[in-house]
Amino acid sequence: MKKTSSEKPKTRAHVVDLRWSHPVEESDHTWSAPEGYVIVGREHQGGPGGNTRYRYARLVLAGRELTVRDVRWSRPFTEADGVPHAAPDDHVLVGREHIGDGSGTTRHQYARLMAGTVACSVTPGEWSAELTEEWSVYRAPADGVLLGRRCVEGEKIRSRYLPGTVEA
């Protein structure tokens, strides 16, 4: 669609108040960001039975904090199938559940972001380079959020992450 002169240019949201979660056992956990926060990174130490931490933050746009709405869980899936799993269009990740070993079941928790009464749009970036899962840290680029993850199981588990930016 062509932009008309009556359309306002979109403004990108900024990430603020970055925090790390306490470690959770990767093989059996359900974790959700605190209310008003979204996931912007992940750290994993050890193999399938190791610990995972989530990096989370709030988002502001034009000096106003964005609100997190319509929080939902995905259907369970097997992460190690090598298929990319990402939040639906214009949604961001706010939580994750994983039960079992590397071939266990996972669910992503995702949400919409609102700037007042206006729904924000989310633009996916490029999938990250592969990271070896045993000792990895992924942080979305500046002012980025986390939209998805692709996990490949083999001799060593490898992950790729999908970042995105939020605008309204």
Buried (B, 14 or more C-beta within 10 A) or exposed (E): EEEEEEEEEBEBBBBEEEEEBEBBEBBEBEBBBEEBBBBBBBBBBBBBEBBBBBBBBBBBBEEEBBBBEEBBBBEEEBBBEEEBBBBEEBBBBBBBBBEBBBEBEBBBBBBBBBBEEEEBBBBBBEBBEBBEBBEBEBBBBEBBBBBBBBBBBEEEBBBBBBBBBBBB
